[in-house]
């Protein structure tokens, strides 16, 4: 899939090049998260779901404490719950 994003296939890009593209994309996402977190004044976080690995990297680099919820049943509903809590503020 990643090779197709740059109009190639695996005959044109090798596994190492595809991995490098993926790592660059991950780095950018973590940097974007760090910038967004920096604008909020966040002091701690709760993370869960499919993107938790990105949030974890960002929070570790920012040296912010966090709790990770790994229960799949909870992580499916937690983002909606968090938004509802924010709306009440």
Phi, psi and omega in degrees: 000316181296319178301321180294331179299331179252028176058042178228175168230181186289351172284334182265327178242133177274171180303323180294322179290321178296318178298319179297319177298316180298318179295323177295319179296317178298315179302317181296318180295318178296317179297320177297317178297317178300318179296317180294316179298320180299331180281344186268339186076019180303137180253336179199166184212161169240128182237153178194169173087191186298328182266009184301326181295327177288314179298320179300313179300316181297314182292322177296315180296328178276355181058040177258139178289147179207160173241136178251127176266118184256358179284116184301324180297319180286319184293339176291325185259339187301318179302319179294320177298317180297319179296318178299319178296318179297323180297329180285342181292000000 
